[in-house]
Amino acid sequence: MAMNRDYIGREYPAVDFEVSPGHIAAFAGAIGDTTPAFWDREAAREAGLGAEIAPPTFSTIPQIEKATEAAHDPGLGLDWAHVLHGDQEFEWFAPLLAGRKYMAISRIVDIRGRSPLEFITIETRIEDEEGQIAVRARATLISREDPT
């Protein structure tokens, strides 16, 4: 079944989240990154930052949550059983800082191709409380038709 191209441009409701020092430390620990500005407020301040910063790949957490919401929209017609991850890209404008609140908003920016392969690109913006974009992430998923 082809994806519904009427969904190109559809934006999904924002999800709010807060970046805490504990979340940053847990993520940095999970990826084995010992950069002092991730772990220590004083080290972050010495680096000219107001608080601990999240590792750049930390932004995958809200990005995946929001992109998954869009991809699971029943009217879209994407069959998760036949999806491959095709591409991932990030554009960083500002670090995600401990103690700050952000929101993630996703929208479908493109659906292209035709059976048996279609490509869907979902963009997620992570904005700070003032509405400034901190991160723009894009994920491209590949939908392949059921061969049976």
N, C-alpha and C positions, 0 to 999 in steps of 0.2 A: 504494500500500500504506500502510495506517495505521501510525503509530508505536506501539510496544508500551508501553501505559500502565503495565504492571507495573514499568517502569523509573523511575517517579516515586519519588524518595527514594534512588535508587541513588547511592552515593558511590564515587569512584574513588581508587585509591591516591595518596598524597601524592608530590609531586616536590620534592626539596630543591634549593635554589639559593642562591648567595651573591651579594651585591651588592658589586661592587668599585668603587673610584674610577674605574677605566678604563671599566667598563660605563656608569657614570653619565655620564662625560664624553662617551663616544661617543653615547649616547642624546641628551643635551642638545645636542650638536653637530648631530645629525641633525634635531632639531626647531627648531634655531636659537635656543635659549634660553640667554642669557648670565647668568642669575641666579648671583651669586657663590657662594652656598652649594652649588650643583651642582658647581662647578669647584675650589673652594679650601677646604681643611680649616680654615684660620684664619678665613675668612669665615663658615664654618658654626659654628665655636665662638663667634665674636663674636655670632652670632644665637641663641646658647643651645643649640646642638646639639652632640653629641659627635663628629660626623663629617659628611662631605659627605652631602647628602640627594639622593635620586633625584627627578627631576621626577614629579609625580603620575601622568602617563600612562605612566611606566616600568612600572607594574603590569600594563599590557596584555600584556607579554611572557609572564610565566608564566600569566596568565589565558587568553590565546589558546591556549597549548600545552595546558593542562588541559581547557578547554572543547572543543577539537578532539578530544582523546582520547575524551571522553564521546560527542560527536556521531558519531564513527566506530565506536562499539561496534556490531558486526554484529547483535546481537540487538535493538537499538533499532528498526531498520527505517527509519532516516533515509536518504533517497536524496540524497547530496551534489550530484548533478547538478541537483537542483531546489530548492536552498536559497538563500534570500536572508537577508541580515543585517537583522534588524528593529529591534533596540534594544540599547543598551549603557548601563549605569549603574555608578557606583562610589561607594562609601562609604569614606572614609578615617578611620581611627582613630589612626594614628601614621605618621610618615614612614618610608620604607625608607631605612636608613642604610648607608653604605659600611662594609665590613668585617663586616657581620652576615649570619648565615645565616637563611633563611626556608624555609617549605614552603608549597606551594600544593595545595589539596584541592578537587576539584570534585564537585558532585552535581547531579543532575537534580531541579529543584524543581517543575516543572510541564510538562504536555503538555496542550494544550487545542485546541479547534476540531475540525473534521471536514473530510473531503474536500470540495472540492479544496484547502483550506488548513488546515494544522495549525501550531501555535506551540509551540516547546519553549524553556523557560527553564532555563539552566544557571548555577548560582551557584558561584563560586570564592572560597574564603577563603585569604588569605595570612596566615600566622601566623609569629610570631617563634619563637626557640628556646625561649621559656618558654610557648608555646602561646597567647599573646595575639594577637588578631586585629589586624593592621595595616590590611588592606584587604579589603573585601567587594565583589566585582564580579559583576554579572549580565549575561548575554547572552541575548537572545531571537532565535531563528532561526525563519524561516518556511519551511515545507516545502510546496511546491505540487506537486500531482499532475501527472504527465507528461501533457500534453495530447494526445499521439498514441495 
